[in-house]
Amino acid sequence: MVHNLGKIDWANMNKIGFAYDWATIANEKMKNLMLANDHKQLINYRSLGREVELAIPSPEHYLPLLYILALKQEKEQLSFLTTKQ
């Protein structure tokens, strides 16, 4: 979900566990909204704070997520490939 190539710290990129605080906060915030099925806030992502603004500097990589969430059935469980739930 977090995607801001302009902010990559190339010197630390390969360190295990390295992440900007804003990226971690934005990731958790969006993950929690998805798990809560709070699509309204996910659609209005520009109002989720500075961390999310940094995580989503332009919408072209974020908007497909909304299309995928629209296909989710009510009782269908979400899973995240890159994090432990």
ChimeraX attribute file (.defattr): number of C-alpha atoms within 10 A of each C-alpha:
attribute: neighborCount
match mode: 1-to-1
recipient: residues
	/A:1	15
	/A:2	20
	/A:3	18
	/A:4	15
	/A:5	9
	/A:6	8
	/A:7	10
	/A:8	12
	/A:9	12
	/A:10	8
	/A:11	7
	/A:12	11
	/A:13	11
	/A:14	9
	/A:15	9
	/A:16	7
	/A:17	8
	/A:18	11
	/A:19	13
	/A:20	13
	/A:21	10
	/A:22	17
	/A:23	20
	/A:24	15
	/A:25	16
	/A:26	23
	/A:27	19
	/A:28	14
	/A:29	16
	/A:30	19
	/A:31	19
	/A:32	12
	/A:33	15
	/A:34	16
	/A:35	12
	/A:36	9
	/A:37	15
	/A:38	12
	/A:39	15
	/A:40	9
	/A:41	14
	/A:42	21
	/A:43	13
	/A:44	9
	/A:45	16
	/A:46	14
	/A:47	11
	/A:48	14
	/A:49	12
	/A:50	13
	/A:51	18
	/A:52	23
	/A:53	18
	/A:54	17
	/A:55	21
	/A:56	21
	/A:57	16
	/A:58	12
	/A:59	11
	/A:60	9
	/A:61	13
	/A:62	18
	/A:63	13
	/A:64	11
	/A:65	13
	/A:66	13
	/A:67	10
	/A:68	9
	/A:69	14
	/A:70	10
	/A:71	9
	/A:72	12
	/A:73	8
	/A:74	7
	/A:75	6
	/A:76	8
	/A:77	8
	/A:78	13
	/A:79	11
	/A:80	8
	/A:81	7
	/A:82	6
	/A:83	9
	/A:84	6
	/A:85	8
